[in-house]
Amino acid sequence: MNKAVAGYHMLTILSAIDGNSNLQEDKVVLQYIKENFKEAINPAKELNVIQSVARIDYPIHFNNAMNDFYMDSTAAERTHFLDLAVKVVIADHEVSHFENLFLNELFNAWEANYTL
């Protein structure tokens, strides 16, 4: 996956992992699409790819996307992405156990020094 697609996959999984998706989460994902899908990438096609991943396999897919994004990004781009990831997770004013696990995995893998 390229950086834009990998980020979209991660944000979409973060939005879906708690079993609920809401308008505020969708707004953050749409912001990401507007910022990053300037190329000929089809978000609907990518959503189909994500929806074809079994929920039990979300951690593997998320990890693959996380590594792909990392390889193609700068530190500043990763910091900006982490901000968006946090916004997705807190958009519904609740942080589920799974959202917390995935977000922590992202921060730990990227060794991010990030404060809210």
C-alpha positions in Angstrom: 0.0 0.0 0.0 1.1 3.5 -0.6 1.1 6.1 2.2 -2.4 7.5 1.4 -4.0 4.1 1.1 -2.3 2.8 4.2 -3.5 5.8 6.2 -7.0 5.4 5.0 -7.0 1.7 6.0 -5.8 2.5 9.5 -8.3 5.3 10.1 -11.1 3.2 8.8 -10.2 0.3 11.0 -9.9 2.7 14.0 -13.4 4.0 13.2 -14.8 0.5 12.9 -13.0 -1.4 15.6 -15.4 -0.5 18.4 -18.4 -1.7 16.3 -19.8 1.7 15.8 -19.0 4.4 13.3 -20.4 7.9 13.6 -20.5 11.1 11.6 -17.7 12.8 13.6 -15.3 9.8 12.8 -16.4 9.9 9.2 -15.6 13.6 9.0 -12.0 13.0 10.2 -11.6 10.2 7.6 -13.0 12.5 4.9 -10.5 15.2 5.9 -7.8 12.6 5.4 -9.1 11.6 2.0 -9.3 15.3 0.9 -5.7 15.8 2.0 -4.2 12.6 0.6 -6.2 11.2 -2.3 -5.1 13.6 -5.0 -3.8 10.7 -7.0 -6.0 8.3 -8.9 -7.0 6.2 -5.9 -10.5 5.1 -5.3 -11.6 5.3 -1.7 -14.7 3.2 -2.4 -12.5 0.4 -3.7 -10.3 0.7 -0.7 -13.3 0.5 1.6 -14.3 -2.7 -0.1 -10.8 -4.1 0.6 -11.1 -3.2 4.2 -14.6 -4.6 4.5 -13.3 -7.9 3.1 -10.9 -8.2 6.0 -12.3 -10.4 8.7 -12.6 -8.6 12.0 -10.3 -11.1 13.6 -7.6 -10.1 11.1 -7.9 -6.4 11.7 -4.7 -6.4 13.8 -2.7 -7.9 11.0 -4.1 -5.6 8.4 -3.6 -2.6 10.6 0.0 -3.6 11.3 0.7 -4.0 7.6 -0.8 -0.6 6.9 1.1 1.0 9.8 4.4 -0.4 8.4 3.7 0.7 4.9 2.7 4.2 6.0 5.9 4.5 8.1 8.1 3.4 5.2 6.7 6.2 2.9 6.4 9.0 5.4 8.4 11.7 7.1 8.3 12.3 10.9 6.1 15.3 10.4 3.6 13.3 8.3 3.5 10.6 11.0 2.8 13.3 13.7 0.0 14.7 11.6 -1.4 11.3 11.0 -1.3 10.5 14.7 -3.3 13.6 15.4 -6.0 12.4 12.9 -5.9 8.9 14.5 -6.5 10.4 17.9 -9.3 12.6 16.5 -11.0 9.5 15.1 -10.8 7.6 18.3 -12.1 10.4 20.5 -14.8 11.6 18.1 -17.6 9.7 19.8 -16.3 10.8 23.3 -15.6 7.2 24.2 -12.4 5.2 23.8 -13.1 1.5 23.6 -10.6 -1.1 24.8 -9.9 -2.0 21.1 -9.5 1.6 20.0 -7.0 2.1 22.8 -5.1 -1.1 21.9 -4.8 -0.1 18.2 -3.9 3.5 19.0 -1.2 2.4 21.5 0.2 0.0 18.9 0.5 2.8 16.5 2.2 5.1 19.0 4.6 2.4 20.2 5.5 1.2 16.8 6.3 4.8 15.6 8.0 5.6 19.0 5.9 8.8 19.0 6.4 11.5 21.6 3.0 13.0 21.4 0.9 14.9 23.9 -2.8 15.6 23.9 
